[in-house]
Amino acid sequence: MTAPLPKRIIKETERLQTEPVPGISAQPHDDNARYFDVMVQGPDGSCYEGGVFSLELFLPDDYPMTPPRIRFLTRIYHPNIDRLGRICLDVLKNNWSPALQIRTILLSIQALLGAPNPEDPLNEAVAKQWKENQGEAIKTAREWTKLYAQPKQ
Amino acid sequence: MALTDPGRYITSGGQLSNCLARPPRSHFLSLIHRHTFSRCTTQPEFNRATGCFVIDEAAASTSTTPPLTRKRKLDTTTTSAPPTSATAGAEPVRKASKTKQKQVEQVEAALPATPQTLVSDKPMDSDDEVNSVISSDEFGGDADSSVGDVEDFGADDSDVDFDDLPEHDNFETQEKDLKPRKKAFEVDHKVYSPEDIQRQQDDQVAEVSTLLEQPHEDTAILLRYARWNKEKLIEQYMDGQEEVLDKAGLGQDVQKSPPRIETIDGFMCDICCEDGPGLQSLAMKCGHRFCVDCYRQYLDQKIRGEGEAARIKCPGDGCNRVVDAKSLDLLVRTDLTDRYHQLLMRTYVDDKENLKWCPSPNCVYAIECGVKKRDLTRIVPTVQCDCKHSFCFGCTLADHQPCPCALVKLWLKKCADDSETANWISANTKECPKCHSTIEKNGGCNHMTCRKCRNEFCWMCMGVWSEHGTSWYNCNRFEERSGIDARDTQARSRQSLERYLHYYNRYANHEQSARLDKDIFHKTEKKMTLLQSASNMSWIEVQFLEEASQALQRCRQILKWTYAFAYYLARNNETEIFEDNQKNLELAVEDLSEMFEKPTDQLSGLKVEMMDKTTFCNRRRIIVLDDTAKRLKDGVWEFNVDLNKPV
């Protein structure tokens, strides 16, 4: 941890502060510049609209050769996110490229909220519900958003 | 009286533990032990049997054929011997020694040249066999082998096969490999060193490169994309060049010039965000430029970390461009390129259906064999690597002839899992009808009192004891109720267990004996030195011991698998032939094994006999393998299981 922070991480962090992505914020911890508190707003028009979801993001030592580790902290009803908040997203796994950045990854996650993919599920039960009774599933997702993902006053 | 003695009532508590203390595994072992013991004691019997053999010959013409005679008759048919033995068989009963003399004469008369083979005036156990063998068409090689070169006439044959093959252009030939060349159990195969494999790849790249008019590096990527199926690649390429290039990771050329390391002013690397002056960078034809350091780190991660080689993509986001060998060579040090080429070689062999790596540890060779996966129900493709390791090309397990891969898989699974434990329990125990404790009855009358729940019941019908009234000993409700069903299932599972154990014990015994023989083999060298000094024999002259040991190993290996094979074999007329061949090989092997264990001072006297026995064992081995393989190929065998069903 005493190793100097790579230029890449410094630049990315700076840019996240100076040109923030709308609907997304990422704040590094004071004592650990590789650990970020992330907030993502539910995309407009989706069943997560109005929700603010908090995530944790960690940049491993060999970042950007390996992808960042990201996890939802807020409970969410989504076929590609499991009960522990882990996310099934190709760019976080085998389609990771070192040219990708924190901001692009967070945008991908926001896009995933807008377009759940029950065909490639991480949470079987949710995905089943999504496929069999989409109306009901969307209703549940809205309820959960109201219940768990309300912005703190 | 027994009924009044509560000690006679076998009840669950003690029995349960009894059961546990003697699990089937150890049960097997005890049987194996017994079998190993009986090996020695039955030995003279075997000999006697073989001795009788010749005398029995005359009786062969009569209708009441004793098993041994039948066996012999079948042998002559399987070795396809000319009717020399038939004339011998027509002779009236006579003394064994006379027969031998006579037969030696016959043989000598029959042979064109005088071979060194039958120098023996010593008793040979079954010279009729040798006789029939010698009169078979392959005489030349065998004459040598009985003198000293017993080791490997199989391999000799295959060497001949290789010489028949053209050096190149043979890579794609498959169908004819299934046709018998020398022996039905042998398959054509060829061993390649890493250099050979590299050359093969280079040759193919060069060939396709000129056809497609693409540079070598790109052709290599195209071929890897097409899994080295060049016909398919060329076809696809002709149909849609752009599409194939794109899918293979060669599309979207932005730059025409070949990639090189450059220093460009004002360049910032997208990965590390460095932008200092003099920063070296490289871009492939896709135009995505990164600094050399990041590229190196990226490639190191891919090659060393993920073991990737054939499809390392450009680090750019969403770019499909595959890193070619030339760019890689520009970027990384030799230790990494070595690993890279090693991985490429591995994918090449993995992609080719007719190539497989030798599974032996640290062996670098690959084997080429034309046997396809779908042929595996009809052939057992045993191949031998230059490192001396024999393995099955189909499943890469150690040689398991004559048993087909599917049966080997089933058998190993059966031996490994617990299905037989359950079988043993159901065959040997019953459950208390009330509390379902497992009970083994090891004596006493049928009036059972469960030690656990105090339930009193009848062991025969499992009914409540009080209903039995006064009929203490004869359970007169025997044929009523569901007791019949229960007993049927028990009988069935007992029978199936016995059948399995029969084959398993023999299988395990040969495995163990092979191990023991191997131990002896390690002592053989010492023995050979001892024998040298004791009997003034030269090193060459004591080689027969090593040959005998190798013959034993090989034969035991085959015998072992014949038992797994036999377990799955459904009975028909052909099975008897198989069993007879198996028995003959077993007899020969046991004889040789016994001789092998003799003290050193007796060994020199046994030399000729041992050499003969070794030849004989190898003969029998080939007969078993050849016959089984032929019938397997012809689909004559019937099995209790479906060979095509995946395990």
Interface residues (C-beta under 8 A of the other chain):
Chain A: P6 K7 R8 I10 K11 E12 D62 P64 M65 T66 S97 P98 A99 L100 T104
Chain B: D270 I271 C272 C273 E274 H288 F290 C294 Q297 Y298 Q301 K313 P315 G316 D317 G318 C319
